[in-house]
C-alpha cells in the first residue's frame, strides 16, 4: 500500500521555533501560509496531489478554500475551488426545484471561552481562539455558522467569507440526483459544463441575480469592499455563463423560503433564506389524452416510463416528463417520480409506466375463441394483458385496432400503439410493449360467462354479466367496465382524489361494478354483475402459483381484459308499439302490436344472451347454470308461469329485475321441480295482499316489462313510443287490490325503464286497465270473429279465477269472476293422484320426462310443493301436447284418466249450471230485482266461448259429451233458441293479453258497449242467516224466516243484498242437489257418494263462509260504492261446488273405483 506523507519534510535551514511553549497566537491567513511554506522542503508539488496537502489548523480548509477562490486566481486550486463553489450555489438554488434532500443545522461557538491553561484547552476552545476574522459585511461573525446536509451527511458550511465552502470528503455523500459532479472524483463542478435542462440554468441564474442584488443593497456595510467586489465579480461571471444556457422564451419565477436554519446576521436572512421555482405550469411530452366522456374527471395521463425516450426516438434530455423535469433527470434521480406523481395529480393528471398498462401474466384460453377480440392478429384466444387503466384512454374499438401480439420463439411480445401529446396538443405515435416469457394456457374458461342484452342503447339501464365457474381452475371476472362504472370509480371532490381513484383502478383494487354473489364455494362460484350503461370490457383473474411462496400457494393474478363483442347499432325506426300484459294467477302472457304492421302478436322473449367465449352457450353445463340462476339460453315462449325466485330476501332492499328477484322460466321441467323444492320460489303472486306480496308482484312485473322493453329496443322502438295495457280481475279484486295493482304496474314500469328516474315514464304511457272478462270477449271478437251483434258468452277458466262475460246486441250485459278454476280442478286432482301422472308419462314418454314425474312423487301429496310442481309440469309445452291424447283414454278403466276427465266434466257442468241460472234470472230480471239488465232469451242463438285453461279442459272431453253439456246449459238457462257447439280458443291462456290490444281499435270500439254492465251476481244457493234483525226490505228475498232472528235467503238473491252483520251458513244445498240430478240425467252419469251431500261438507263450507263474511264486512265499510257490490262476495253456489269437487277428488285419490260413473 502506497503511503503519502501529509506534509513534505522540513527544511532545517528555515526552522522556526515557537516564541513560548504552549501558547497560541493568531496569524493572518496569508502570513501563516507564507511562514509554513518557508519551513517546508518543497521542490514542486504535482497538481494531482494537491488534495493530499493539509494544514494543521481547525479552520485551515475553509481558509484555504477562501484563498484559492479569491486570492490565487493563478493557483491550480482555483479552478477546482471555483467549480465547487459554483456547484454549491447550484445545489442550494435547485433545492426546491429539483426536490433535493437538503437541510441545515446551526453551529454556535461562544464569544469568549473561559481562561484555562493552554495545555488543557479543548478543541472547541482552540477553535474559538482561532476563529477566522474575514467577513463580507459588518456585523457578521464566525460564532454562528450553518452546516449544509445532503440526506444525512454534512457536505458544506454556510460561511460569512465566501457564502459556501465544502466539507472535506463531501463527494462521497452525493448521489446521481446531483448531475453536476466530476466523473473522476465526484466532486461538485461548474454546472455549465454539464447537460442540465435549460430550466435548471434559469433557476440558478435567477438565484445568482438575487444574491448579487442583495450584495449591492448591503454594499455600504461591506467589511472589506475589495473582497466583496471579488466575490461579486465571480457571481457575475457565473451569471453570464448561465445566461447562455437558459431558455430563449421568457419564464415566470416565484420566490419562496427554503426553510434553512441560518445565522441571524446581515445578508443571510435576505439572500440565503430564499429560493426560486418556475411559476406553476403544465408542461409535458408524454401526455395521453383521456377519452372524451371522462375528461371532466381526469385531464390526462403522463407517461414517465424509462423507455419513453426510446419509444419517442428522442434523447432523454429532450423528453420532458413534467414541467422542467426531463427523462434524464428522472434517470439520475429516481425519487423525482414521486414528485412528478404528486405535482401532476394536483393538476388532474395520472402518471403511468408500461407496468400500469400491461399485466404481469399472459393467458391463452384453450379451445375457445373470444368474439370480442381480433382473430386476424392472433389474439382471438388470448385474454388481453392490459390493465383497466387502458380504458381511460382507449375505447374497445381502439384497443382492438391498436393491440397486437408478436411471437418470438417461446416469448410473446404484447404491443400497444398510443398517441402521446405535449402540452400544446402536438401528437406523435408510439408503440409500447412488454415481453412475456411464459404463456398460461391451462386456465379453463368458466362454465358460463355471458352478457345480456345483445344491443347497445344510451337509454338502457340494465346490462348484466353472468358467470359460473370453478375458482380453482377457471378464469373469473373481477370487474366489468363501462363509461358510467369508470366514472363511478373515479368519484372524488378534487382533482387529486380523481387521480388517486384512477391509481386504484390501475392497481385493480377498485370495485367499480355492482356484484351479487349467488354461490361462493371452493369449487363453485356464481355471480351476477350489473351495469347501467353499455359494457366495454371485463377484467379477469385466476388462481396462479405465488412466485414468492415456498409452499406452492396460489393467489389471484390479474390477467387482463376481455373486450365485449362489437355492439351493433339499433336500426332507426319511427315505429310505435302497443303492449298488453295479462298477469295471471298461473300464467302470464304478453302480446304486442306495432303501428307499422298492425298485427297482434305474442311477445316472444328472444335469447339475447351473448356468450363471451365461442360455443360456451352450447354446452349443457352453461344451459343449466343460466336456467338456474339467470335467463335461459333459449327463447321464452308465451305464456310462462307466474312465479318468482327471490335472490335477495331482504325486502328492505330496493327490488330490481333479474337482480333481487328472478322469474324461473322452468324450461327444463325436471330441473325446475327439483330446484323449486329447495329454493325460495313463490307462487300465487296475484292474490298475495301482504306488503311482501305486493313487492313480489312488483318484482315479477318489473322483469316482464324489462324484457319487453328489451325486445322493443332491439328493433329500435324507443320507450316513449310504447303504450301499455294491463288486465286485472276487476270482479274478483277488492277495490284496494285493484288500486294497489294499478299503482304497482306504474312503479314496475318506471323500475324497468330506469329505477333512478333519470328517464321518467311519461304520464300517458299506460293507456288502459281492462277487466279480464272483457279482454277475453275482445279476443274472440278479433281473432275468432264472434260478433257482438249476436248473443255470446265467454268463460275464461284460468289458474285461480274463471272470468265470465255475457253479451247481446252490442252490449255487455253481465260480467263476473268466480274463484273456481284450474287449480281447484286439474291441479288438485293431479296433486292427489300421482299415479295418473305416471300413466300419462307412459302414454306420452316423448313429451313428459319420467325423471320429472319422479321428482313430483317425492313431494308430499298435500303439500304446496306438490301442487306447485304440478303447475310447472302441466304448464310445460310437453304436457300440453300430451293432454291432447287424453280423450282417447276416457273409457280405459285401467288408468286414472277417466277419473280426471269426469271430474273435469262435472266441474264444467257446475260452472255452466250457475251461469245458466244467472242468464235465466236476467231473462226474467223483474223477478230478481229492479234495474238489472235484461237478457232476451228468445233473440238468437247463443255462442259459448271457452278460453284460458278452460279451453284445454273442454278439449279433453269428447265432442258428444260436450253437446250434452250444452243441452244441459240450455235447459237451465231457459233459452228458447239453439245453443251453438262449445267454441274453443285457438290461443289458450293468451286471450286476455290479445284482447287488451283490441279495445282501442276503432272498428271494435264502435261495435260494442261495455258501460252499464251488471257487476252483481246471484247467490246461486240458499244462505241461512242467524243473529240478524230481519229488515222489511229483505222480505221479498226470504224463502223463510222465524222469530229467532234467523232467515234463509233465496238462491236468486243478489250478492250485494246479503247483510254482513249476520252469521252466514248453509243448511240445505238445494241448488247443488238440483245440479247433480240434472247432470246425472243429461250426461248419463252417477255420483258415487257414501252419504247425502247436504251433510258431508257443511262444516268446511261454513268455515269458509264465516271468513268471507268478515272480508265482505271490511270491504263494505271501506267502499265508496252505493251499490253494495264488493268483490270479496263470491256466489254461495260456487263456494259449495268448489268444496264438493274437492271432496270428489279426495275420495278418488283413495278409491280404486270411480266416483263418477
Secondary structure, 3 states (H helix, E strand, C coil): CCCCCCCCCECHHHCCCCCCCCCCCCCCHHHHHHHHHHHECCCCCCHHHHHHCCCCCCCHHHHHHHHHHHHCCCCHHHHHHHHHHHHHHHHHHCCCCCCCCEEEEEEECCCCCCCCCHHHCCHHHHHHHCCCCCCCECCCCCCEEEEEEECCEEEEEEECCCEEEECCCHHHHCCCCCCCECCCCCCECCHHHCCCCHHHHHHHHHHHHHHHHHHHHCHHHECCHHHHHHHHHHHHHHHHHHHCCCCCCCCCEEEEECCCCCCCCCCHHHHHCEEEEECCCCCCCCEEECCHHHCCCCCEEEECCCCHHHHHCCCHHHCEEECCEEHHHHHHCCCHHHHHHHHHHHCCEEEECHHHCECCCCEECCCCCCCCCCCCCCCCCEEECECHHHHHCCCHHHHHHHEEEEEECCEEEEEEEEEEECCCCCEEEEEEEEEECCCECCCECCCEEEEECCCCCCCCCCEEEEEEECCCCECEEEEEEEHHHHHHHCCCCCHHHHHHHHHHHHHCCCCCCEEEEEEEECCEEEEEEEECCCEEEEEEEEEEECCCCCCCCEEEEEEEEEECCCCCCCCCCCCCEEEEEEECCCEEEEEEEECCCCCEEECCECCCEEECCCCHHHCHHHHHHHHHHCCCCCCECCCEECCEEECCCCCCCCCCECCCEECCCCCCHHHHHHHHHHCCEECCHHHCCCHHHHHHHHHHHHHHHHHHHHHHHHCCCCHHHEEEEEEECCCCCCHHHHHHHHHHHHHHHHHHHHCCCCCCCCCCCEEEEEEHHHHHHHHHHHHCCCCCCCEEEEEEECCCCEEEEEEECCEEEEEEEECCCHHHHHHHHHHHCHHHHHHHHHHCCCCCCHHHHHHHHCCCCCCHHHHHHHHHHHCCHHHHHHHCCHHHHCCCCCCCHHHHHHHHHHHHHHHHHHHHHHHHHHHCHHHHCCCCCCCCCCCCCEEEEEEEHHHHHHHCCCHHHHHHHHHHHHHHHCCCCCECCCEECCCCCCHHHHHHCCCCCHHHHCCCECCCCECCCECCCCEEEECCCCCHHHHHHEEEEECCCEEEECCCCEHHHCCCCCEEECCCCHHHHHHHHHHHHHHCCCECCCCCHHHHCHHHHHHHHHHHHHHHHHHHHHCCCCCCCCCCCCCHHHHHHHHHHHHHHHHHHHCCCCCEC
